[in-house]
Amino acid sequence: MGDPYQNNMYSQHSTYSKYGRGGQDGYGYQEDYPPQEEDAASDVTEGHDEDDQMYEGEYQGIPHPDEVKAAQRAARAAARAKAGTEEEESLAEEYEAIMEDCGHGRFQWTLFTVTGLALMADGAECFVVGFVLPSAEKDMCLSNANKGMLGLIVYLGMMVGAFVWGGLADKLGRRKCLTMALAINCVFAFLSSFAQGYGFFLFFRLFSGIGIGGSVPIVYSYFSEFLSMDKRGEHLSWLCMFWMMGGIYASFTAWGIIPHYGWGFSMGTEFQFHSWRLFVLVCALPAIFSLIGLSFMPESPRFLLENAKHDEGWMILKQVHDINWRAKGEPERVFTVSQIKAPKQDNEFIEIQSSTGTAFQRWAVRSATLTKQVLKNILSLMSPDLRLSTLLMAIIWFTMAFSYYGLSVWFPDMIKHLQHEEYESKIKVFHRERVHHFTFNFSLENQIHKEGEYIIKFEDSLFEDCYFEDIRSTDTFFENCTIKSTVFYNTDLWEEKFIHCRLENTTFLHSKKGCHLDFREDNDVLIYLVSFLGSLAVLPGNIISALFMDKIGRIKMIGGSMLISAGCTFFLFLSFSQAAIIAWQCLFCGTSVAAWNGIEVITVELYPAAKRTTAFGVLNALCKLAAILGSSIFASFVGITKVVPILLSFSALVCGGLIAFKLPETREKVLL
């Protein structure tokens, strides 16, 4: 069998090669420069033998970190040789050694912030529609069916986005695709804030979701390829905290902006920009900042090496090395890598001369080729060596998302249901009352007036009988009434609000368009508080999972967290009040986040670099499908029974948790 790396050796001929000598694996090791004589000694070390110069921790029996890394490399090489996979994993092993030499420092923390903002944008996107829906439904007069579609359209867009961008990132590059995805999200989020009609708003939110849907699959793959094995689990878990920060950010900004209905402007009756539209714009800021930060970040060197772009990959690795060691006060450290092996390319893009056909024809050929390569990559996830892992991960992603997103919708809906029941219990009913010569200078709320007689006289008025001017109402209707010689001027009382009424000589002038807000009902601060507490409750689980991800392993973290979360769902049978529901929501979110972190870490580590974002995108798309199903099913049982949602979530979590223990452990494996 031929060597797959034959004739694919990259050699960087530069002045750096004189500082190092290449080992058998092609990785250079630094040696003293200039060489010293054997008996040479400085004044500082005079009187000390070489044997006396010991590593500080050696007195306590602590091995030197370099010795530990060398031992780990030797152990991995021995295991590889025993398994007969030395050639196939040569690049992965060498890349791991290079990342260890580059260290973990300023570059990784900068990239951590930039990619974290993209995750923060994804977290905020999940809350945007839920927060603006009570206001948007009044401005656009949405029906229940329209509200349901608007609530699901974001997840539908994110599902498509994860699938598409995940596949493209393995062919076009992590940074390039993430930049395009965030740009699409920013543009359509901006347009949606100004859309006046339901159709345009729905369309723009769909494409906004398609854009942000690519952030999760790409971000984890992109950041992981700049991490060494001993840092990967912990720092990917810390990265997950940005999704929590997105929920907190959305909750705070919604509470601070949406209730201020006057924070806006209007241009006649056809264009109105209210406070909830400003909130939509503010929620796009994390994506904008991430997009700006990405312009200063390089492409993943692992992606470049996998695609035979050796020069670019080598330069980026050297840049990472120099930035980190310069920030640590060791600028004299030299990047000693002189040779990097790369695998042969199975797929090559078709290069078309500029003189071949029209521009559209060339674009069509390239697009068709790219589509075939992406689909081939997706189908390869079911190859014999990946089939079992893909099926197990698909079940775990689906069951976790079905329970988590289903309960995330069920919690606030149950709170609203309890509020509605409490509100209805305080309804006042008046029978056959007579109101004569009385001035109303207060609000009438939560009252039912039956068979009443109301005689209203407007003094010093140019109109005879009744005159309604500058009236704004919420859920107000006239039923089985007779209205004579009445003028409705600049009101939102339309013919549709007069049910089975007889209107005689009645005029409607300058009727207001749209529906208007009821601040005490729709903009209840409690709804924002529930989302804020649910996001904040994730913090302890995030910290614990980050600290113990590399200690107890990914499998135990996922399985244990899902089984504990399943046990927490039984406490929901005790949710008889709003406070109890909030408490159980915080408990569930805090215990389930460790499973999410473990799932995202192991998804990155299970798949080779050429299929990493593709696999992540497919699994994340399945996650969004489960979110759509879970939120729809769980919401349908609100006010009917709590048994079905609890049993569904419990069964799904137990199933996923048990299956997680069948996955291979990846914490001590190099990134394939």
PEBEL-V173027 format. One record per backbone hydrogen bond with DSSP energy under -1.0 kcal/mol. NH is the residue of the N-H (numbers start at 1). CO is the residue of the C=O. If there is no record, write none. Layout:
NH&CO / NH&CO
//
This chain:
6&3 / 8&5 / 10&340 / 12&338 / 17&14 / 19&16 / 21&29 / 23&27 / 26&23 / 29&21 / 31&19 / 40&37 / 48&45 / 54&52 / 58&55 / 61&58 / 62&57 / 68&64 / 69&65 / 70&66 / 71&67 / 72&68 / 73&69 / 74&70 / 75&71 / 76&72 / 77&73 / 78&74 / 79&75 / 80&76 / 81&77 / 82&78 / 83&79 / 84&80 / 85&80 / 89&85 / 90&87 / 93&89 / 94&90 / 95&91 / 96&92 / 97&93 / 98&94 / 99&95 / 100&96 / 101&97 / 102&98 / 103&99 / 109&105 / 110&106 / 111&107 / 112&108 / 113&109 / 114&110 / 115&111 / 116&112 / 117&113 / 118&114 / 119&115 / 120&116 / 121&117 / 122&118 / 123&119 / 124&120 / 125&121 / 126&122 / 127&124 / 128&124 / 131&127 / 132&128 / 133&129 / 136&132 / 137&133 / 139&135 / 140&136 / 142&137 / 147&143 / 148&144 / 149&145 / 150&146 / 151&147 / 152&148 / 153&149 / 156&152 / 157&153 / 158&154 / 159&155 / 160&156 / 161&157 / 162&158 / 163&159 / 164&160 / 165&161 / 166&162 / 167&163 / 168&164 / 169&165 / 171&168 / 172&168 / 177&173 / 178&174 / 179&175 / 180&176 / 181&177 / 182&178 / 183&179 / 184&180 / 185&181 / 186&182 / 187&183 / 188&184 / 189&185 / 190&186 / 191&187 / 192&188 / 193&189 / 194&191 / 201&197 / 202&198 / 203&199 / 204&200 / 205&201 / 206&202 / 207&203 / 208&204 / 209&205 / 210&206 / 211&207 / 212&208 / 213&209 / 214&211 / 215&212 / 218&214 / 219&215 / 220&216 / 222&218 / 223&219 / 224&220 / 225&221 / 226&223 / 227&224 / 231&228 / 232&228 / 235&231 / 236&232 / 237&233 / 238&234 / 239&235 / 240&236 / 241&238 / 242&239 / 243&240 / 245&241 / 246&242 / 247&243 / 248&244 / 249&245 / 250&246 / 251&247 / 252&248 / 253&249 / 254&250 / 255&251 / 256&252 / 257&253 / 258&254 / 260&257 / 261&259 / 263&260 / 264&262 / 265&273 / 267&271 / 273&265 / 277&274 / 278&274 / 279&275 / 280&276 / 281&277 / 282&278 / 283&279 / 284&281 / 285&282 / 288&284 / 289&285 / 290&286 / 291&287 / 292&288 / 293&289 / 294&290 / 296&293 / 297&294 / 304&300 / 305&301 / 306&302 / 307&303 / 308&305 / 309&304 / 310&308 / 313&309 / 314&310 / 315&311 / 316&312 / 317&313 / 318&314 / 319&315 / 320&316 / 321&317 / 322&318 / 323&319 / 324&320 / 325&321 / 326&322 / 327&323 / 328&324 / 329&326 / 330&325 / 333&330 / 340&10 / 342&8 / 356&353 / 362&358 / 363&359 / 364&360 / 365&361 / 366&362 / 367&363 / 368&364 / 369&365 / 370&366 / 371&367 / 372&368 / 373&369 / 374&370 / 375&371 / 376&372 / 377&373 / 378&374 / 379&375 / 380&376 / 381&378 / 382&379 / 383&380 / 386&383 / 387&383 / 390&386 / 391&387 / 392&388 / 393&389 / 394&390 / 395&391 / 396&392 / 397&393 / 398&394 / 399&395 / 400&396 / 401&397 / 402&398 / 403&399 / 404&400 / 405&401 / 406&402 / 407&403 / 408&404 / 409&405 / 410&406 / 411&407 / 413&409 / 414&410 / 415&411 / 416&412 / 417&413 / 418&414 / 419&415 / 420&416 / 421&417 / 422&418 / 423&419 / 424&420 / 425&421 / 426&423 / 427&424 / 428&446 / 430&448 / 432&450 / 435&453 / 448&428 / 450&430 / 453&433 / 455&435 / 468&487 / 470&489 / 478&497 / 480&499 / 483&502 / 485&504 / 487&466 / 488&507 / 489&468 / 490&509 / 492&471 / 497&494 / 498&495 / 499&478 / 502&481 / 504&483 / 507&486 / 509&488 / 512&491 / 515&138 / 521&518 / 522&518 / 527&524 / 529&525 / 530&526 / 531&527 / 532&528 / 533&529 / 534&530 / 535&531 / 536&532 / 537&533 / 538&535 / 539&536 / 542&538 / 543&539 / 544&540 / 545&541 / 546&542 / 547&543 / 548&544 / 549&545 / 552&548 / 557&553 / 558&554 / 559&555 / 560&556 / 561&557 / 562&558 / 563&559 / 564&560 / 565&561 / 566&562 / 567&563 / 568&564 / 569&565 / 571&568 / 572&569 / 573&570 / 574&571 / 575&572 / 576&574 / 581&577 / 582&578 / 583&579 / 584&580 / 585&581 / 586&582 / 587&583 / 588&584 / 589&585 / 590&586 / 591&587 / 592&588 / 593&589 / 596&592 / 597&593 / 598&594 / 599&595 / 600&596 / 601&597 / 602&598 / 603&599 / 604&600 / 605&601 / 606&602 / 611&608 / 615&611 / 616&612 / 617&613 / 618&614 / 619&615 / 620&616 / 621&617 / 622&618 / 623&619 / 624&620 / 625&621 / 626&622 / 627&623 / 628&624 / 629&625 / 630&626 / 631&627 / 632&628 / 633&629 / 634&630 / 635&631 / 636&632 / 637&634 / 638&635 / 640&637 / 641&637 / 646&642 / 647&643 / 648&644 / 649&645 / 650&646 / 651&647 / 652&648 / 653&649 / 654&650 / 655&651 / 656&652 / 657&653 / 658&654 / 659&655 / 660&656 / 662&659 / 663&660 / 669&666
//
